[in-house]
């Protein structure tokens, strides 16, 4: 269940539906979302527990989440559409995913893995590692005049099996940039041969990145006490990056 202080213009859905899939891909749906990305540097042993056998954890060297080896991605899906553009049931809802990165001597480059997902029921479980949870979001933007805007975020994740995760953010919004034609291909940590292709346009801003010297103009607090999680948040973790994405238009393909 979500509450938010702004409206996404549904006319933007036309952009989501405007890219054609290649003949080797199957379009499965599209979404209009807003997102918060949290980059963490966690201990390598815990990061290893998120990866398939044969893969070693990687700390991203650069980019908006550079310096991180774990991304906690909080998605508020304002509209969820099927492959024909019709609303799915449910037609909106939040999801929280843990993304990790690994390297394998038999595979070229670095691969992104979806390693853990919290979903509200009914659980779709696309990557084989979802757990059911109640997820609530309260979000808002405040125009302070002179081009200065503040953003607040409160996320609460309560897994059905017990424990909780909590995010509190209150910060000045920096420059937002609209970009198009993005693509990512995350794999499942449970079945490394399974992947999805995401093509997206987004309005995004970097709120914080310690490796780049970008300091957060505000406050941030994140806590996690889910006993089912690997020991990711044992007090040694460092919050390294925060990315705000007020508008995210995504198409989902299966190769």
Number of C-alpha atoms within 10 A of each C-alpha: 12 15 11 15 12 10 7 15 9 10 8 13 18 11 15 22 19 9 13 10 15 10 7 8 14 16 20 15 21 28 25 27 22 22 22 19 22 23 27 23 22 22 18 14 13 17 23 19 18 26 24 17 12 11 20 19 23 20 19 19 12 11 11 23 26 19 23 27 23 30 22 18 19 22 20 26 20 20 20 20 22 17 16 11 16 13 16 14 10 11 14 18 20 23 20 23 19 18 23 27 26 22 17 15 9 8 9 8 9 15 18 19 25 26 25 21 23 24 21 22 13 9 13 12 13 13 21 16 16 20 18 19 23 17 24 19 19 15 16 14 18 13 10 10 7 6 8 12 15 16 18 20 18 16 19 17 24 19 20 14 12 11 15 18 15 16 17 15 17 19 18 18 21 18 12 15 11 12 12 12 9 11 13 12 18 21 22 22 25 18 13 16 8 16 21 19 19 18 20 22 19 22 18 21 18 21 22 25 23 19 17 15 8 15 15 19 14 15 11 15 11 14 13 15 15 17 12 11 14 14 18 20 19 12 9 10 14 15 20 25 26 27 19 20 20 19 19 24 24 24 26 22 21 16 15
